[in-house]
């Protein structure tokens, strides 16, 4: 049985888990050199399989995967396995040069099995602000997550995806008076306070509720949200308004959409959210 000797060293210009397809061959019959083209890792078919790079015993920056056509005339060994030894020949214009040395009667060590299911460079999902799990699409270089919502302005902060909030103020309770959310006149002797995300006032002298509804010995006004603040001005009870997030979750400054997976790098390109694997 013939055996192939394969080794690949990924150049610094390629991305993590780069995927290459053998498009042709150069060199001699005994020492053919594979001509490679980058492909999308998920692009598999019935007559193809994938082979991982050999560990050359040195500190490799990343992995590389090759798609092998099982019907290729050079595939004369078992179509289920390859035997591998270092055979890295360098690179040309950022493309690794792979030499496959045909050795009659190869020995069964350093086994590298073929697989029809290579690792997906974009296999790490993004958890969106509403709990949705987004499986990014690999574009042969990076991982496409989602487009920035139409009409919104996206940006990246702390390796997370954001959009700027709508400047239209939002009053969760009360009515907008042009600056803040007016609740009503604060009864004499009452004091406002917040518990959780809800606004209450203590009952005024006499035990009644001039505003709000009786609840556990106080007067319940309503939910104001985690980022709003209550205050009293000129005898009236007010709440600061919130910016509006048409998409995402307001975090006190902007609209949080989601975070890039650990070990990846979030970025914005062409009006869409991405991460680099």
PLY file of the C-alpha trace (Angstrom):
ply
format ascii 1.0
element vertex 277
property float x
property float y
property float z
element edge 276
property int vertex1
property int vertex2
end_header
0.00 0.00 0.00
1.28 3.44 -0.84
1.30 6.15 1.77
1.34 9.90 1.56
3.60 12.18 3.52
1.81 15.42 4.41
2.79 18.40 6.46
1.55 21.95 6.46
2.64 25.06 8.25
0.15 27.89 8.24
1.52 31.27 7.26
0.96 34.23 9.55
-1.27 35.84 6.93
-3.93 33.14 7.13
-6.69 32.99 9.71
-7.37 30.40 12.40
-8.42 26.98 11.13
-7.95 28.03 7.51
-9.39 25.58 5.03
-7.74 24.76 1.71
-8.79 22.63 -1.24
-6.32 20.72 -3.41
-6.96 22.08 -6.88
-4.10 20.43 -8.75
-0.55 19.11 -8.64
2.94 20.11 -9.69
6.32 18.43 -9.27
7.31 14.84 -10.01
5.21 11.71 -9.78
7.11 10.58 -6.68
7.01 14.01 -5.02
3.83 15.80 -6.11
3.17 19.25 -4.66
-0.45 20.25 -4.02
-1.81 23.46 -5.56
-4.17 24.96 -2.98
-7.13 27.34 -2.97
-8.99 28.58 0.11
-12.53 27.31 0.51
-15.27 27.51 3.09
-14.89 24.83 5.74
-18.52 23.76 5.56
-18.33 23.07 1.81
-18.16 19.26 1.79
-19.43 16.73 -0.72
-19.74 12.98 -1.12
-16.41 12.43 -2.91
-14.31 14.64 -0.65
-12.86 14.38 2.82
-10.80 16.55 5.10
-7.31 16.12 6.53
-5.82 18.07 9.41
-2.31 19.48 9.36
0.43 17.43 10.92
1.99 18.69 14.11
5.59 19.30 13.10
6.74 19.33 16.71
7.17 23.08 16.67
4.97 25.87 17.92
2.44 26.34 15.13
0.36 29.52 15.25
-2.84 27.88 14.02
-4.36 24.82 12.33
-4.91 24.19 8.65
-7.32 21.73 7.05
-7.15 20.31 3.52
-10.03 19.04 1.42
-8.96 15.95 -0.54
-10.81 14.62 -3.59
-11.07 10.89 -2.96
-11.31 10.27 -6.72
-8.02 12.04 -7.43
-5.49 9.78 -9.16
-2.90 10.65 -6.51
-5.02 9.09 -3.79
-3.73 5.55 -4.21
-3.53 4.59 -0.55
-6.49 3.73 1.58
-9.21 6.32 1.19
-9.86 6.13 4.90
-6.42 7.13 6.14
-3.14 8.84 5.37
0.25 8.25 6.94
2.11 11.46 7.58
5.60 12.84 8.05
6.81 16.44 7.94
6.87 17.72 4.38
6.36 21.47 4.63
8.04 23.23 1.70
7.40 26.87 2.64
4.86 29.24 1.16
4.20 31.30 -1.93
2.30 34.61 -1.65
0.90 33.53 1.70
-0.25 30.10 0.44
1.32 27.05 2.15
3.23 24.67 -0.15
2.36 21.05 0.65
4.47 18.13 -0.66
2.98 14.64 -0.70
5.81 12.10 -0.87
4.74 8.71 -2.17
6.53 5.97 -0.19
5.73 2.36 -1.21
4.98 0.14 1.75
4.48 2.98 4.22
4.32 2.19 7.91
1.24 2.71 10.05
2.45 5.44 12.36
1.48 9.09 12.69
-1.98 8.18 11.48
-4.17 11.07 10.32
-7.73 9.93 9.55
-9.88 11.67 7.01
-13.16 13.19 8.10
-16.17 14.60 6.30
-16.91 16.89 9.23
-14.01 19.32 9.79
-14.12 21.77 12.69
-16.19 24.82 11.92
-14.13 28.01 12.42
-17.41 29.71 13.30
-18.76 26.93 15.49
-18.96 29.16 18.58
-22.46 30.64 18.76
-23.22 34.22 19.71
-25.83 34.63 22.45
-27.99 37.58 21.42
-29.48 40.01 23.90
-32.88 38.24 23.84
-31.38 34.78 24.39
-31.36 33.79 20.72
-28.40 31.60 19.73
-26.84 32.79 16.47
-24.61 30.39 14.53
-22.37 32.66 12.45
-21.63 32.00 8.79
-18.00 31.48 7.76
-17.16 33.63 4.73
-13.76 31.89 4.21
-12.02 34.49 6.39
-14.26 35.62 9.25
-17.56 34.85 10.96
-20.62 36.84 9.86
-23.01 37.29 12.80
-25.87 39.69 11.99
-26.44 42.92 10.07
-26.77 46.11 12.07
-30.55 46.76 12.26
-31.78 49.07 9.53
-31.53 52.73 10.46
-29.34 52.02 13.51
-25.70 52.85 14.20
-23.61 49.91 15.35
-20.29 49.87 17.15
-17.99 47.53 19.08
-17.09 47.97 22.75
-15.32 45.54 25.07
-15.55 42.80 22.40
-19.34 43.18 22.30
-21.87 44.39 19.75
-23.85 47.57 20.41
-26.10 50.09 18.72
-26.64 53.64 19.83
-30.02 54.26 21.47
-32.83 56.30 20.00
-32.74 59.84 21.31
-36.53 59.83 21.80
-37.05 59.72 25.60
-39.03 56.85 27.04
-41.25 57.26 30.11
-42.05 53.89 31.60
-44.46 55.70 33.95
-45.75 59.25 34.03
-45.88 61.66 31.12
-43.00 63.37 29.34
-42.94 67.12 30.04
-40.15 67.97 27.63
-37.39 67.09 30.07
-38.51 64.37 32.49
-41.40 62.07 33.31
-43.96 63.78 35.57
-45.76 61.42 37.95
-47.90 63.83 39.94
-47.96 66.05 43.01
-46.26 64.41 45.97
-48.65 64.40 48.96
-47.44 66.25 52.02
-45.67 63.92 54.43
-44.87 61.27 51.79
-41.38 60.21 50.71
-40.56 58.43 47.44
-38.29 55.38 47.37
-37.31 52.65 44.92
-37.40 48.94 45.65
-36.15 46.68 42.89
-37.22 48.40 39.68
-40.41 49.84 41.20
-41.21 53.25 42.62
-43.14 53.63 45.87
-44.06 56.48 48.19
-44.64 56.16 51.89
-48.20 56.83 52.96
-48.77 60.40 54.07
-50.01 61.30 57.50
-53.35 59.59 57.94
-52.36 56.43 56.09
-53.92 57.27 52.70
-52.41 57.18 49.21
-52.68 60.55 47.49
-50.98 58.96 44.45
-50.43 55.32 43.62
-52.13 52.29 45.06
-51.89 50.76 48.54
-49.34 47.93 48.64
-47.67 46.38 51.70
-47.99 49.48 53.83
-46.86 51.87 51.07
-48.19 53.35 47.85
-47.12 51.60 44.63
-46.49 53.96 41.71
-45.08 51.66 38.99
-41.95 50.17 37.44
-39.32 52.69 36.41
-36.64 50.30 35.10
-33.10 49.74 36.39
-31.60 52.89 34.86
-34.16 55.57 35.76
-34.01 57.79 38.86
-36.79 59.43 40.84
-36.63 62.95 42.23
-38.85 65.64 43.70
-38.93 69.13 42.26
-41.25 71.97 43.19
-43.63 69.61 44.99
-43.90 67.21 42.07
-42.65 63.64 41.77
-40.57 62.93 38.65
-38.60 60.10 37.04
-35.73 60.58 34.62
-36.59 59.29 31.12
-34.80 56.42 29.41
-33.45 56.39 25.85
-35.27 53.95 23.59
-33.65 50.75 22.34
-35.51 49.71 19.22
-33.23 46.66 19.25
-31.07 45.31 22.02
-31.06 45.77 25.78
-30.37 49.18 27.30
-27.37 48.99 29.66
-27.49 52.51 31.02
-25.67 54.09 28.09
-26.27 52.13 24.89
-28.17 49.18 23.45
-26.35 45.90 24.05
-26.81 43.32 21.29
-24.47 40.48 22.26
-20.85 39.48 22.84
-18.31 37.72 20.66
-17.35 34.23 21.91
-14.33 33.94 24.19
-11.09 33.86 22.25
-12.50 35.66 19.20
-12.45 39.33 18.19
-15.63 41.27 17.45
-15.59 43.82 14.65
-17.92 45.82 12.41
-17.61 45.69 8.64
-19.88 46.83 5.85
-22.82 47.47 8.16
-22.70 44.02 9.77
-21.41 42.45 12.97
-18.59 39.89 12.66
-16.01 38.12 14.73
-12.56 36.90 13.72
-12.07 33.26 14.73
0 1
1 2
2 3
3 4
4 5
5 6
6 7
7 8
8 9
9 10
10 11
11 12
12 13
13 14
14 15
15 16
16 17
17 18
18 19
19 20
20 21
21 22
22 23
23 24
24 25
25 26
26 27
27 28
28 29
29 30
30 31
31 32
32 33
33 34
34 35
35 36
36 37
37 38
38 39
39 40
40 41
41 42
42 43
43 44
44 45
45 46
46 47
47 48
48 49
49 50
50 51
51 52
52 53
53 54
54 55
55 56
56 57
57 58
58 59
59 60
60 61
61 62
62 63
63 64
64 65
65 66
66 67
67 68
68 69
69 70
70 71
71 72
72 73
73 74
74 75
75 76
76 77
77 78
78 79
79 80
80 81
81 82
82 83
83 84
84 85
85 86
86 87
87 88
88 89
89 90
90 91
91 92
92 93
93 94
94 95
95 96
96 97
97 98
98 99
99 100
100 101
101 102
102 103
103 104
104 105
105 106
106 107
107 108
108 109
109 110
110 111
111 112
112 113
113 114
114 115
115 116
116 117
117 118
118 119
119 120
120 121
121 122
122 123
123 124
124 125
125 126
126 127
127 128
128 129
129 130
130 131
131 132
132 133
133 134
134 135
135 136
136 137
137 138
138 139
139 140
140 141
141 142
142 143
143 144
144 145
145 146
146 147
147 148
148 149
149 150
150 151
151 152
152 153
153 154
154 155
155 156
156 157
157 158
158 159
159 160
160 161
161 162
162 163
163 164
164 165
165 166
166 167
167 168
168 169
169 170
170 171
171 172
172 173
173 174
174 175
175 176
176 177
177 178
178 179
179 180
180 181
181 182
182 183
183 184
184 185
185 186
186 187
187 188
188 189
189 190
190 191
191 192
192 193
193 194
194 195
195 196
196 197
197 198
198 199
199 200
200 201
201 202
202 203
203 204
204 205
205 206
206 207
207 208
208 209
209 210
210 211
211 212
212 213
213 214
214 215
215 216
216 217
217 218
218 219
219 220
220 221
221 222
222 223
223 224
224 225
225 226
226 227
227 228
228 229
229 230
230 231
231 232
232 233
233 234
234 235
235 236
236 237
237 238
238 239
239 240
240 241
241 242
242 243
243 244
244 245
245 246
246 247
247 248
248 249
249 250
250 251
251 252
252 253
253 254
254 255
255 256
256 257
257 258
258 259
259 260
260 261
261 262
262 263
263 264
264 265
265 266
266 267
267 268
268 269
269 270
270 271
271 272
272 273
273 274
274 275
275 276
